[in-house]
């Protein structure tokens, strides 16, 4: 419905706001980890929007996180993302979004490199 679409748009805006606060060094890695963990919590094909928020958050913060965060933590997150991608239980929209963020990670967030 229109109300749900509006709520989803607002939530995506909040994700962008949080991501940009992080880029301005106003939030710590720990806060971003909590946001990422929240996106992974209780995901199902009924609640795909959390995965869209996860992808949006990582598109904005991923390059910085890769430089400043623990490699082990980043690897764990991308193992989970890859598991979600290969599970094929999500819509094509989600599959493409997950593949995009995996590709960005694999190319060190260089958007000019294609796989």
For each residue, the residues with C-beta under 8 A, 3 or more apart:
1: 4 5
2: 5 6
3: 6 7
4: 1 7 8
5: 1 2 8 9
6: 2 3 9 10
7: 3 4 10 11
8: 4 5 11 12 49
9: 5 6 12 13
10: 6 7 13 14
11: 7 8 14 15 49 53
12: 8 9 15 16 52 53 56
13: 9 10 16 17
14: 10 11 17 18
15: 11 12 18 19 35 53 56 57
16: 12 13 19 20 56 60
17: 13 14 20 21
18: 14 15 21 22 27 31 32 35 57
19: 15 16 22 23 32 56 57 60 61
20: 16 17 23 24 60
21: 17 18 24 26 27
22: 18 19 25 26 27 31 32 61 64
23: 19 20 60 61 64
24: 20 21
25: 22
26: 21 22
27: 18 21 22 31 32
28: 31 32
29: 32 33 65 68 69
30: 33 34
31: 18 22 27 28 34 35
32: 18 19 22 27 28 29 35 36 57 61 65 69
33: 29 30 36 37 69 73
34: 30 31 37 38
35: 15 18 31 32 38 39 57
36: 32 33 39 40 54 57 58 77
37: 33 34 40 41
38: 34 35 41 50
39: 35 36 43 50 51 53 54 57
40: 36 37 43 50 54 77 80
41: 37 38 50
42: 47 50
43: 39 40 47 48 50 51 84
44: 47
45: 48 89 90 91
46:
47: 42 43 44 50
48: 43 45 51 52 90 91 93 94
49: 8 11 52 53
50: 38 39 40 41 42 43 47 53 54
51: 39 43 48 54 55 84 90 94 97 98
52: 12 48 49 55 56 93 94 97
53: 11 12 15 39 49 50 56 57
54: 36 39 40 50 51 57 58 81 101
55: 51 52 58 59 97 98 100 101
56: 12 15 16 19 52 53 59 60
57: 15 18 19 32 35 36 39 53 54 60 61
58: 36 54 55 61 62 65 77 101 104 105
59: 55 56 62 100 101 104
60: 16 19 20 23 56 57
61: 19 22 23 32 57 58 64 65
62: 58 59 65 66 101 104 105 109
63: 66 67 108 109
64: 22 23 61 67 68
65: 29 32 58 61 62 68 69 74
66: 62 63 69 74 105 108 109
67: 63 64
68: 29 64 65
69: 29 32 33 65 66 73 74
70: 73 74
71: 74 75
72: 75 76
73: 33 69 70 76 77
74: 65 66 69 70 71 77 78 105
75: 71 72 78 79
76: 72 73 79 80
77: 36 40 58 73 74 80 81
78: 74 75 81 82 102 105
79: 75 76 82 83
80: 40 76 77 83 84
81: 54 77 78 84 85 98 101 102
82: 78 79 85 86 102
83: 79 80 86 87
84: 43 51 80 81 87 90 98
85: 81 82 95 98 99 102
86: 82 83
87: 83 84 90
88: 95
89: 45
90: 45 48 51 84 87 93 94 95 98
91: 45 48 94 95
92: 95 96
93: 48 52 90 96 97
94: 48 51 52 90 91 97 98
95: 85 88 90 91 92 98 99
96: 92 93 99 100
97: 51 52 55 93 94 100 101
98: 51 55 81 84 85 90 94 95 101 102
99: 85 95 96 102 103
100: 55 59 96 97 103 104
101: 54 55 58 59 62 81 97 98 104 105
102: 78 81 82 85 98 99 105 106
103: 99 100 106 107 115
104: 58 59 62 100 101 107 109 111
105: 58 62 66 74 78 101 102 108 109
106: 102 103 115
107: 103 104 110 111 113 115
108: 63 66 105
109: 62 63 66 104 105
110: 107 113
111: 104 107
112:
113: 107 110
114:
115: 103 106 107
